[in-house]
Amino acid sequence: MIEQNDAAKLDRRTALGLGATALAAASLPAAAATPKKRLLDPANAADASLIYRKLRYRTDDGLVFSWIKGPYMAATGGDLIPVYAINLGSIQRITHKADGSFELIDLEISFRVDIDTGHRLTDLRNPITGETVKVGGRGPIPTRVRVSATNEIDIPDIPGAPRFEHVHTPAVPFTLRTGEIAVRDRSHARVTAPDGSVSYLNEVSTLSAPSALVLDPAVTNVDTRVQSNDVRSWPEWLRMGDRPGTLNLFGNGGKVKRFEDLPADWHAMLETYYPQIAKDPIAALDKAG
């Protein structure tokens, strides 16, 4: 049996032991109390800009690979009418500048495909006019642009190519769901064709990725989920004349870290139609003007 005096002695011993432990803890190096790493703050304008760059591009120099698939639908007569789909892959090289801007070399390879089969289209029966038309579009040509410190794209004028007057709306990060952060990327372009005709392109894309990666300043590039929508004037090759309406993309895709992670069916078409790019896609970037 423990007597009252013995219990008192034990209490004193316990107190002395706790005191010694506290004294030892106090003498540990300051590293044991390292402050938490600062995370990017979506409410801070500078951090929000970095979050956008990480989701859309990357915050260091290097390559970016992205893809989009989905149907284009004609909005006319109060209805949405499927016209064709795209299967698009993009290869980009990012080089940052001291002033906060960066150079972007973009090589976009987009295939217009049948909505049901996914096969590449060369001719298309316009479902609104009933006319069979040649599917338009240019081949993959790398383009060099500059993106400002505020993420505004400066698209150069190229002789014989359309001229773009581009306006980008600053992207504000938001929580898409628990553990996932997103930005809504919105832009407007007035496009003047070589013949002087004017068309318009509005793009709204939602890009998202895990918050833990996006907000960590040590992470420079993340795989991203993308929901892509655009609303544009009728392309000339559809031969819509002066009919009211627009052509609208409802696409889904992503940004990935490796070329081989782009969709397999896109790779198959690339090997069929552009075997040199499939063989050495990075060399194709070096042909940018």
Secondary structure, DSSP 4 states (H G I P E B T S, - for coil): ---HHHHHHHHHHHHHHHHHHHHHHHTS-GGGGPPPPPPP-TTSHHHHHHHHHHHHS-SSSEEEEEEEEEEEEEEETTEEEEEEEEEEEEEEEEEE-TTS-EEEEEEEEEEEE-TTT-PBPSEEE-TTT--EEE--------EEEEE-TT--EEPPP-TTS-EEEEEEEPP--EEEETTEEEEEEEEEEEEE-TTS-EEEEEEEEEEEEEHHHHS-TT-----EEEEEEEEEPPPGGG--TT---EEEEEEEEEEESSGGGS-HHHHHHHHHH-HHHHH-HHHHHTT--
